[in-house]
């Protein structure tokens, strides 16, 4: 059996958005994105306005984002 409806990658999200804009997803799951809870690490965090904006470009009109923290 092959799985055709899941993508697991280690490329940087900003690069993925530039390459895969023609693909639209029903659901996007982001699991444990910010392992840096301290304020001084804010600049390293994945979840920010730009990230959310990029997710909107990758989802279908009724698509959903799922975020799991901790």
Wavefront OBJ file of the C-alpha trace (Angstrom):
o trace
v 0.000 0.000 0.000
v 1.109 3.525 -0.701
v -0.069 6.626 1.094
v -0.858 9.456 -1.292
v -2.583 12.026 0.924
v 0.182 12.990 3.343
v 3.385 14.958 2.971
v 6.188 14.856 5.494
v 9.158 17.024 4.717
v 12.173 18.593 6.354
v 12.481 21.570 4.026
v 12.068 25.021 5.455
v 8.462 26.200 5.282
v 9.316 29.501 3.597
v 10.993 27.553 0.777
v 8.082 25.129 0.492
v 5.582 27.977 0.084
v 7.603 29.394 -2.798
v 7.765 26.044 -4.612
v 4.339 24.493 -3.960
v 1.846 27.352 -4.340
v -0.141 25.487 -7.014
v -1.064 22.718 -4.560
v -4.018 23.499 -2.276
v -4.740 21.479 0.869
v -7.991 20.690 2.691
v -6.253 20.494 6.068
v -2.842 21.480 7.378
v -1.605 20.068 10.671
v 1.248 21.727 12.552
v 2.433 19.636 15.487
v 4.545 21.082 18.304
v 5.964 23.995 16.291
v 7.491 26.119 19.048
v 9.799 24.331 21.458
v 11.098 27.693 22.713
v 8.614 28.899 25.346
v 10.747 31.711 26.741
v 10.172 35.281 25.573
v 13.790 35.732 24.488
v 13.281 32.996 21.867
v 10.337 34.723 20.200
v 12.306 35.373 17.005
v 12.781 31.601 16.513
v 9.123 30.699 16.730
v 7.339 29.382 13.686
v 3.867 30.663 14.485
v 3.618 34.326 13.512
v 1.565 36.540 11.166
v 3.677 35.695 8.127
v 3.332 31.949 8.775
v -0.464 32.208 9.080
v -0.627 34.287 5.898
v 1.413 31.644 4.048
v -0.928 28.922 5.328
v -3.898 30.776 3.853
v -2.180 30.664 0.458
v -1.788 26.873 0.737
v -5.324 25.940 1.787
v -8.511 25.571 -0.189
v -11.277 28.126 0.520
v -12.859 25.920 3.217
v -9.539 24.494 4.387
v -8.617 24.230 8.057
v -5.454 24.649 10.112
v -4.825 22.404 13.078
v -2.223 23.443 15.611
v -1.052 21.237 18.477
v 1.147 22.842 21.121
v 2.441 20.732 23.987
l 1 2 3 4 5 6 7 8 9 10 11 12 13 14 15 16 17 18 19 20 21 22 23 24 25 26 27 28 29 30 31 32 33 34 35 36 37 38 39 40 41 42 43 44 45 46 47 48 49 50 51 52 53 54 55 56 57 58 59 60 61 62 63 64 65 66 67 68 69 70
